Amino acid sequence: MENIRRILSFVRRAVDDYNMIEEGDRIAVGVSGGKDSLTLLAALSDLRTFYPKKYELYAVMIDMGFEGANFSAVEKFCNDLGVELKIVRTNISHVIFDVRKEKNPCSLCARMRRGTLHDAVLELGCNKLALGHHYDDVLETFMLNLFHEGRLGTFSPVTYLDRKGLTMIRPMIYAPEKDVRYFATKSKLPVVKSPCPADGATKREDMKQFLKKLEIDNHRGLKHRIFKAICKAELDGYRET
């Protein structure tokens, strides 16, 4: 695939640094239809053609039940990559917005999607779940935890869920969002616009804009320094490499 070399360099480095892939792994990519997860799927699909440790690749998508949702372009994309796609139909949107009428739906939605995703991955016989969190997500999560919970931490590069017997990996932790966006645009990935009414109106989006402003206001390299501090402190499994 065109333009994938830079993304692949970030992904391979993370995979090697944190031993994310082992021989014979069955890896499912959690595909939301957004640029991040589609980019990760494309990268892992390309990586499997030459990576020394052979693995099988699948894609799992959770249909939230929003009216008019169309995933045909994503299905074609997966088919072109030679990746089996499993779409799980749910009524999560109905439960959250119509039944419970949640004013702050993101937390409950994330829990419900996560549980459904884990079960679907296990049903496919996969032992690993790859998520499309990138470099900027690491920093935003760290800052959200600091500002709103008063604690130092972010998500881990590799997480083992002992109750499920499932390992979560995040191969794009070194990939800046601007590079992901560039790849998705240039490669014309079939990004599905989110129909969620809460999309874009979240604390995460506020933090994204806050960090962006800090970078612009004479703090060039701020994101790099935060990420380096996370690694130096060895927070949540990160380390200097």
Disulfide bonds with the S-S distance in Angstrom:
none
